[in-house]
Amino acid sequence: MDYNKLREEPLKSAVQQDYFKAYKYTQLGNIDFVIAKHNTEKGMHSLFEEEGIDGSIKSILWAEAKQGTNHDIYESFVQLILTIGKEKTFEKYLPPKYIGAFDAEKFAFIEYHSIQEVFYQNDFNWNVTPSNHETKEFKQLHELCENSLQENSILFKYETQGAELKEFIKLNFKTDKDVSEKISVTKNNFTFVFQRWSEVVKPTISVDWEKANKAGIISADFFLADLLSSENESLKDSLYVVLKKTKYELAKKIDDLGFETSMSVGFKDKQKAYKEFWSIYSRPPKEEYWDYIIGRRDLLVPQDIRERKGSFFTPQIWVEKSQQYLADVLGETWQDEYYIWDCCAGTGNLLNGLTNYRNVWASTLDKQDVDVMKDRISNGWSMFENHVFQFDFLND
């Protein structure tokens, strides 16, 4: 079909009919092209309806549409990202597997997790008009996202690749209208699931959260204990908090007599809210996501704590750039000639890709982050475990 003469609304309808007819077509706020799974589950709203959240919408795609053929597809992506960030759609609905941009000539996709980092920027002004491509914020976001969009997006032209587009959708938008299923937790939506967990489960845990936060104990670690569990037992003992049937155990240590000690905490409601919540979400996630989710624990840390502790993830592009700058200044053999100490290492992402870990040390403020790094080592990271330690370099 020739879409060239269609205005935006007829274009969206035509593309939906030609390529997405098997799926639910809806809109979420100002995201006006949303493809979702058909939902047959009843009762999915129960935990969320008080907050006005539609937990039943299982989006596969959020997309931005433009009539005509003379649009920069990457600018359309940026407009969509601004729309999502401005409305905080990812906090109200489960994020999709893909975001997309299309016009009368082409349709492009990129996996949501490839761009989700931008929504957690510090001091970015989201209160601009997304469709105004001349604002400082639009240009700033375009510059930030351009490389990722170019490297990770998948583009199809209707005229020459229509069959391939249909096959891509068939393979990657798999769904079954008649099967009731739990919502899978993935690297795309785990932050959303954590937000819902914080509203539903967190208040029922017998913890004074204000005092706990001051002591460096945060709810994210309880969520990870829940998420990475089966039969109400955490699957990774290396987590700072682990779930043990009807209680959590945390802060394990060896005392002066050689005995292992820990603290434990239970639930105020005999796990009623906990059971209701996890009846909706499938856990544990696929094992291939575990390291990513644990490594991105920083996304689950409250903003005020992140700012106070400087807990911000270092994207891989800046990891590579930092190593390039060091090589430019110190020479190509700098890793063999110098000792490296990352004194605010977090979960160690800045140290990824180094080749001589005998000369590398990592310290961080939180015991939880030390545990994450040691868990990464047990899963194949080449860092030496005795080179990782807890240390407050500003005050110790």
N, C-alpha and C positions, 0 to 999 in steps of 0.2 A: 504493500500500500504506500502511496505517495503522501507523506505527512507535511510537505512543504507549505501548503496553503492553509494548514490548520492553525487556529489560534490556540493559546495554551490549554484551555480547558478541554476542547475537543481532542487535542493532541494527547493529553493524559488518558482520556477515555479510550482512544484508539490504541495506544500502546498497551494499555492494560488488557484490552480485549484480544489483541494479537499475540501477546507474550505472557501475560500473567492471569489468564482467564481462570485457571484452576485454583487461584488463591483469593483470599479476602482482600478487598481493596477499600481503604479507608483513609482518614487523615487524623493527625495528632497536632492540635494547635495550629501553628502556621507551617507545619510540615504537611503539605497537602497531597503527597503521593506516598502512600504507605502500603506495602504489601505484607500481609500477615498470614499465619496459619489459620484455617478455620478451626474454631474452638467448640468442642462439644461437651466440655466439662462443666458441670453445674457446681456452684458453690465456690468457684475460684475467686469471687469478689469478696468473700466474707472477711478476710483479714485486712483488706485495703479500702473498703468502701467508705469508711469513716474519714479517711484522708482524701477522698475523691480520686483515688488511684485505681486505674483499671488494670488489675493484675492479670486479667485473662487475655489481654492482647499480646500475642507472641509474634512480634514483628520479625520479618526476615530482611526487609529493606525499607530504609527511609531515603527519599530521593527528591531532588530539585529539578523542576522541569522548565524549559525555555522554548518558546516558539521560534521557528526559523532555524537557520543552520550556521549563523555567523557568530556563535557564542564560544568563548573560551571555556572549555569543559572544566578546567581547574578553578576558574573563577566561580563557576556554578557550585562546585564542591565547597569552596570557601564560604559562599553565601549560605549554603546549607549548614555548615559547621557553626557559623555565626548565629543562625536561627536556633540551632540546638542549644548552643551555649547560653544565648540570651534567655530562652524559655526554660532552661535546665530540664529539657525533656528527658534526659537520661536519669533524672531523679524521680520522675513521675511514671515512666513506662520502662519496661524491659528493653534495653538497647537491642538493635537488630544485629544480624550477622554481617550485613553490608549496609553502607550508605552508597548512594548513587547520584548521578547527574545525567540528564539526557535532553536532547532537543529533537528536531525533525530529521536529523541525519544519523545520530549516534547515541549510544547508551554506554556509560562507564560505571564500573563498580570498584569499590575498595573495601576491604574488611574493616569493620568498625574499630577493632583493637589497634589498627595501625595509626589511628588519629586520636584515640581517646585521651592521650596524654595532654592535648592542648586544653582540655576542659579544666585542668587542674593547675593552670598557670597562676602564678602569684601576681596580683596587681594588674590584671588585664581588664580593660573596660568592655564589658559585653553589652552595655546599654547603648548600642548604636543601631541604626537601621540596616539590617543585613543586605538589603537590595542596593544600598548606596556603595558602590565599589570605589568611591573616591575618598572615603574616610581613612584617617591614619590607622585605625584599628583593622580595617579590611586589608590594607596594604601590609600591615605588620603580620597579620595571620596568614596572608598569602605567601609571604616570604618564609614564614616558619614551616608551612605545610607543603610548599612546592616540591621539594625533593621527594618527600614521602609519597605524594600524590603521583608524581611522574614515575617513580620506581615501582609502586605497588598497585596502581590502578589497572584494571582490565577493561579494554575498550572494544566495542563492537559497532560496526556500521551496518544499518539495516539492509541496505541494498546489496552488499556483497557478503555480509556475514550474518544474515538473518537466521539461517539454519544453525550456525554455531552459537548464536545468542540463545536460541530455544534449547539447545542441548546443554549449555551452561546452566540455564535456569532449571532444567530438568534434573541435572546432577547435583546442584548445590542448594536448591530450594526444596529439598525432599520434605514431604509432609503427607499425612494421612488424615482425611477428614473424619474418619470413623473411629480412630484410636484415641482413647483418653490416655494422656501421658503426663508425667511430672515435668516441670521445667528444668532443663539441664543448666547447670552453672558452668560458665565458660570464662575465658579471659576477656570476652566482650562484656559480660554482664555481672561479674562478681562484685563490682562496686555498687551497682544497683541493688543486688541481693543483700549486701551488707547494710545498706541504708534501710531497707525494709526490715531486716533482722534487728537493727538498732531500735526501730519503732515498736516491734512486736515482742521480741525475746529479751533484749537487754534489760528492760525495766523489771523483768521477773527474776533476774539473777540477784541473789542476796549479797549485793555489793554496794557500798557507798561510793558511787562513781567519782564524786568530787574529791574525796580523800584518796581514792585509788589512783586517779590521774596525777595527783601531786606526788604520789609514790612511784610514778613511772609505770603503772599498770593500766593498760588501755583496753577498751572493749574489743578492738580488732583481734586481739590474741584469743579471746573467747570465741569469736566468730570463726577464726581459722580452726580452732579445736573442734567446733561443730561441723564445719564444712568438710574437713579432711578426716571424716570418721565413717564408720560402718557399724551397724548394730549398737549405736550409742557408745562406741569406743574409738578414740582418736587413733589414726593409723600411723602417726609419726610421733614417737616418744620424744623426739628432739624439739618439738614445739615448746614454747615457753609455758603455755597453758594446754593441758590435755583434758579431754572429756573421758570420764570414767563412769559410764552408765548414768547415774542420777546426780553426779557432782562433777565439778572441775577441780583439777589439781594444778598447782602452779608454784613457781619459785623453788624448784627442786635444788637441793644442795647437799653436800656431805658435811656433817658437823665435826667437831673436834674429836669425837669418839669413833668417827668413821661410819656413822649411821647416815643413811639418806633421809632427809626430812623434806617436807613440803607443806604448803598450805592447801586447804580445800574449801570449797564454797558450793552451796546448793542452790535450789530454786525456791521462790516464795509460793509458787502455785502448783507444786508437784509436777512440773514440766508440762502443764496444760498448753500454754502458749507455744512452748518449744515444739511439742508434738504436732500442733496444728500447723505451725509454720513449715516444718520439715516434711509435712505430708504433701506440700505443694512443690517443693524443690527436690530434685534428685541429687543425691550425694553418695560417695564423693564424686567430684568431677573426674573426667578422664585423666589418667595419670600423667599424660603429656602436658597438662596444664598446671600441675602442682608446683613445679619450680617457678613458673612465671607468676602465679598468684602469691606464693610466699615471697618471692623477690620483689613484688610490687606492694608489699605490706604498707609502704609509705602512703599509698592512695587511700588507705583506710584510717590513717591517723588524722584526728581533728585538726582543722586548719590552724587554730591558735597554737597547738602543740608543735605542728610542723614548722611554723614560723619561729617559735621560741627555740626549738632544737636544731633548726636548719635541716629538717628532714625532707629533702627534695631529691627525687630520682634524677640520675644523670642519663639522658638519652644516649643511645649508642653513637649517634653522629658526633656528640661532643666528647665521648670517650676516645674515639678515633682521632678527633682533632687535637685533643690534649697530648696524645702520644706523638702525633706528628710535630707539634710545636716543640716538645721536649727533644725530639730527634734533631730538629733544625738548630736548636740552641746548643745541645750537649753532644751532638754527634750520633751517628747511627748505632754505636755500641754502648749507648748510655745505660742500657739495662744491665750490662755486665760490669760497668765501671762505677755505678752509683748505687747507694742503698735508697730504697723508696719506703716512706712511711705515710700512708694515708691516715691522718689522725682524726678524720671525721668520716669514716668509710661507709657508714650506714650498712647496707647489705652487700657492699663490695663491688658495685657495678662499675665504678671508675677504674677498677683494676682488671677488668675483663680484657683478654687478649694479650696480656703481657707474656713474655717468654721465659723469664728467669725469676721464678717465684722464690728462689733461695734468698734473693735480695729484697724481698717485699714484705712489709708488715702492715697490718690493718688494725686500727682501734676505733671504737665508737662508744657513744654515751650509753646506749641502752643494751642491757643483757639480751633482750629479745633479738636485736640485730646481730649480736655475736652468735646466738644460736642459729639464726638463718644462715650466716656465713659458714658455720661449721656443718650445717646440713648440706649446703651446696658442695662443700669439700667431700662429704661422704657420698655425694652423688656424682663425683667425677671432676669437680673443679680442682685445678692443680695447685692451688694455694696450700701452704703448710698450716696445719691446725694450730701448732704452737706459735705461729706468727700472728694469730688473731686474738685480741684481748679487749676487755672493757676498760675504758679510760676516758675521763673528762679532761681533755687537754687544756681547757680554759681555766679550770679551777684546781686540778690535782697537782 
